[in-house]
Amino acid sequence: MRLQYTAKQNKFRDEVRAWLQTHVPKQPLASFDTEAGFAAHRAWEATLNQGQYSAVTWPKELGGRGCDLIEWLIFEEEYWRANAPLRVNQNGIFLLAPTLMEYGTAEQKARFLPRMAAGQDIWAQGWSEPGAGSDMAAIRCKAIRDGDHYVINGQKTWSTRAVWADWLFGLFRTDPESQRHHGLTFVLLPLNLKGITIRPVRQLNGLPGFAEIFFDDVRVPVSNRMGDEGAGWSVAMATAGFERGLMLRSPARFQQTARQLVDLYQRHRSRADADPAIRDAVLRSWMQAEAYTLATYRTAGRLAKGGQIGAEASTNKIFWSELDLLMHETAMSILGARAELMAEAPDAGDIGHWLDGFLFAQAGPIYAGTNEIQRNIIAERMLGLPRA
Amino acid sequence: MDFTFEEQQLAFRDAIRRFLMVEAAPEMLRDIWETQIGRSAELRAKLADQGLTALSVPEAYGGIAVGDLDWVLVQQELGYFAIPDSLTATGYLAVWLLNQLPEGHVLKAAWLPKVASGEARIAVGHPINPLVADAKNSNLLLLWHDDELHAVQAGDCELSLNPSIDQSRRLYKVKWTPTATTRACAADIGAGLWAGVIDRAGLAISAQLLGLAQRMLDLGVDHAAQRKQFGKPIGSFQAVKHHMADVAVKIEFAEPVVHRAAAALAENDPLAPVYVSHARLAAGEAALLAARKSIQVHGAMGYTWEADLQMFMKRAWALDATWGDRAFHKARVAQHVLAQGAQLGPGETFN
């Protein structure tokens, strides 16, 4: 055990910090769930790519820096510390790309990854359907082979960023006779194809962060398939593993919120201390953000020594989503009667982002596999309890 | 940056685990609970055979001189098996105190070899605990007096037993008179020594609480997998699964905190007291949740003397407030987090 950074790691941190200081927009960008905000975030992805910072863990030949997981954690720490914009292409870079690198053909990697890194293609996910949420194996949206094309009919829903995204990755049923997780295929498709209808869905904050996607005889070339026909479930599970595992929510995000929460508490201390539970929750927030960081460094160390991410990915998902709720609920308590003010309210001052974060925190225990599903996974795969 | 243990450290831990699995079965714990003195000379001899009494003792005094990182793994096992022995007070805390005394101090030659061999038991008393564990069956007591360190023979103290819900803990009210002869260290040096003992005790208890949490989780999972109702194991029901999963999550995120505290103590990190207190709070929470969830999963069996769970629950309940209760440890965390200009947030964890 050696809990010090190497000289090389410190140098990398200094480089990242200096670059971000110069390049992070001085004014926060508009939400990427608005048309203008989406465009601004796409431009930011291009800026990141010019600095070779859009996908630091990717190999150099694909536009990355070949960073190991410790360097990735350092990058993330500096990124969140700098209050840099949210990543509009996180579905692509953190979720699809690792799967593409494992299952994609050389041609697919060359075709998709550099454009993804540059923000030229922004990706959305196509998993959920009206009848397939937690029970993803109930997917019904069909992709029937017709020569060198699949013809897609059906519906996807809860597709984040899909209103303005360029591409979609997801699971489709290529064998109409198949049941459950058999007969599914992983397909990549552009969202501007003929026969696709996108209907925006407004989220809690009123913005169209989700979309429903309707497919009506949409023809997709077979070369857009990733992995074998019928093997989509195992390809998708790899993506789900990465999502819950490390990449989706780096600890730095929660450390930054915890630090801001401590600041907020200090600024409102005379009021906040009227309720001793608030101080307690502030301390818990710092401790849990720290614990999540330590656990992630431990996982990174184990992976470096050849270990695998297993069911502990599910413990991560539960821990960070509940921590995010704790921190934002605590901020709401500190803000008291002003907590309800929207960011644009004239009297909101600089507190509006807490309400945005509070709303988004409500989604944490639901997306990327509900926490109930995660608890089942922990009980069955980590603890060995019998399936229902 | 490498947050993993060395192969050798893990191999030692595994060897201790295998040894305790055989030598410290729950039936043996029950037997020791029932004895007058609450300690077993036979078990102590076996622990010494494994080298556990010699871990902190310098080589010059017959020990093997390993550090806090090796200890923390051993402590988790001592917790997992709820070992009824004063090994921690003797081999970790008392030896740490003796090691801090100046070279050639008479107490070192007098006691360190006897601790290493397993012959001697030493109790450690500080007013952070109202009573002194194992005062009676110890050969020596190291006691606090206005930040001074005193070394007192048990025979020179008046001792009265205070039964604990955890029958493996033998707590005594100690009446004694400090004299120039008993004083081993003056207050100016002693204050630092006692602070160091509180941190090491905090680390040891955190690790034991983690081990206890894991044991209670394992007992709960075993019971849930075997006990059938409505024609199937109760562990197949989601409500029961989720109780156990919640405990697994708590343990998963308490363990690295405890290990970081060990690393900080080993490196004399100035923030070690904060990290130890964080570890105490996280591990305590995991252990108390494990107790509550495991007794629930055990049903009425969990409320009996017969079920093994009771021994581990009671140890956890008792340990959670020793060497500083929650308020004490929260205050130490608060002092760091709420200090003006505190360095918090991304990138500050290891600085």
Boltz contact constraints between the chains, C-beta under 6 A:
constraints:
  - contact:
      token1: [A, 1]
      token2: [B, 5]
      max_distance: 6.0
  - contact:
      token1: [A, 1]
      token2: [B, 69]
      max_distance: 6.0
  - contact:
      token1: [A, 1]
      token2: [B, 263]
      max_distance: 6.0
  - contact:
      token1: [A, 2]
      token2: [B, 2]
      max_distance: 6.0
  - contact:
      token1: [A, 3]
      token2: [B, 263]
      max_distance: 6.0
  - contact:
      token1: [A, 3]
      token2: [B, 350]
      max_distance: 6.0
  - contact:
      token1: [A, 5]
      token2: [B, 1]
      max_distance: 6.0
  - contact:
      token1: [A, 70]
      token2: [B, 1]
      max_distance: 6.0
  - contact:
      token1: [A, 77]
      token2: [B, 346]
      max_distance: 6.0
  - contact:
      token1: [A, 77]
      token2: [B, 347]
      max_distance: 6.0
  - contact:
      token1: [A, 80]
      token2: [B, 346]
      max_distance: 6.0
  - contact:
      token1: [A, 81]
      token2: [B, 346]
      max_distance: 6.0
  - contact:
      token1: [A, 81]
      token2: [B, 347]
      max_distance: 6.0
  - contact:
      token1: [A, 252]
      token2: [B, 346]
      max_distance: 6.0
  - contact:
      token1: [A, 255]
      token2: [B, 345]
      max_distance: 6.0
  - contact:
      token1: [A, 255]
      token2: [B, 346]
      max_distance: 6.0
  - contact:
      token1: [A, 256]
      token2: [B, 345]
      max_distance: 6.0
  - contact:
      token1: [A, 256]
      token2: [B, 346]
      max_distance: 6.0
  - contact:
      token1: [A, 259]
      token2: [B, 344]
      max_distance: 6.0
  - contact:
      token1: [A, 259]
      token2: [B, 345]
      max_distance: 6.0
  - contact:
      token1: [A, 262]
      token2: [B, 344]
      max_distance: 6.0
  - contact:
      token1: [A, 283]
      token2: [B, 333]
      max_distance: 6.0
  - contact:
      token1: [A, 283]
      token2: [B, 334]
      max_distance: 6.0
  - contact:
      token1: [A, 283]
      token2: [B, 337]
      max_distance: 6.0
  - contact:
      token1: [A, 286]
      token2: [B, 337]
      max_distance: 6.0
  - contact:
      token1: [A, 287]
      token2: [B, 278]
      max_distance: 6.0
  - contact:
      token1: [A, 291]
      token2: [B, 253]
      max_distance: 6.0
  - contact:
      token1: [A, 291]
      token2: [B, 257]
      max_distance: 6.0
  - contact:
      token1: [A, 293]
      token2: [B, 349]
      max_distance: 6.0
  - contact:
      token1: [A, 294]
      token2: [B, 256]
      max_distance: 6.0
  - contact:
      token1: [A, 294]
      token2: [B, 257]
      max_distance: 6.0
  - contact:
      token1: [A, 294]
      token2: [B, 260]
      max_distance: 6.0
  - contact:
      token1: [A, 295]
      token2: [B, 253]
      max_distance: 6.0
  - contact:
      token1: [A, 295]
      token2: [B, 256]
      max_distance: 6.0
  - contact:
      token1: [A, 297]
      token2: [B, 3]
      max_distance: 6.0
  - contact:
      token1: [A, 298]
      token2: [B, 3]
      max_distance: 6.0
  - contact:
      token1: [A, 298]
      token2: [B, 256]
      max_distance: 6.0
  - contact:
      token1: [A, 301]
      token2: [B, 2]
      max_distance: 6.0
  - contact:
      token1: [A, 301]
      token2: [B, 3]
      max_distance: 6.0
  - contact:
      token1: [A, 301]
      token2: [B, 4]
      max_distance: 6.0
  - contact:
      token1: [A, 302]
      token2: [B, 4]
      max_distance: 6.0
  - contact:
      token1: [A, 315]
      token2: [B, 249]
      max_distance: 6.0
  - contact:
      token1: [A, 315]
      token2: [B, 252]
      max_distance: 6.0
  - contact:
      token1: [A, 318]
      token2: [B, 249]
      max_distance: 6.0
  - contact:
      token1: [A, 319]
      token2: [B, 249]
      max_distance: 6.0
  - contact:
      token1: [A, 319]
      token2: [B, 253]
      max_distance: 6.0
  - contact:
      token1: [A, 375]
      token2: [B, 242]
      max_distance: 6.0
  - contact:
      token1: [A, 375]
      token2: [B, 245]
      max_distance: 6.0
  - contact:
      token1: [A, 378]
      token2: [B, 245]
      max_distance: 6.0
  - contact:
      token1: [A, 378]
      token2: [B, 248]
      max_distance: 6.0
  - contact:
      token1: [A, 379]
      token2: [B, 241]
      max_distance: 6.0
  - contact:
      token1: [A, 379]
      token2: [B, 244]
      max_distance: 6.0
  - contact:
      token1: [A, 379]
      token2: [B, 245]
      max_distance: 6.0
  - contact:
      token1: [A, 382]
      token2: [B, 248]
      max_distance: 6.0
  - contact:
      token1: [A, 383]
      token2: [B, 221]
      max_distance: 6.0
  - contact:
      token1: [A, 383]
      token2: [B, 244]
      max_distance: 6.0
  - contact:
      token1: [A, 385]
      token2: [B, 235]
      max_distance: 6.0
  - contact:
      token1: [A, 385]
      token2: [B, 241]
      max_distance: 6.0
  - contact:
      token1: [A, 386]
      token2: [B, 233]
      max_distance: 6.0
  - contact:
      token1: [A, 386]
      token2: [B, 235]
      max_distance: 6.0
  - contact:
      token1: [A, 386]
      token2: [B, 236]
      max_distance: 6.0
  - contact:
      token1: [A, 388]
      token2: [B, 236]
      max_distance: 6.0
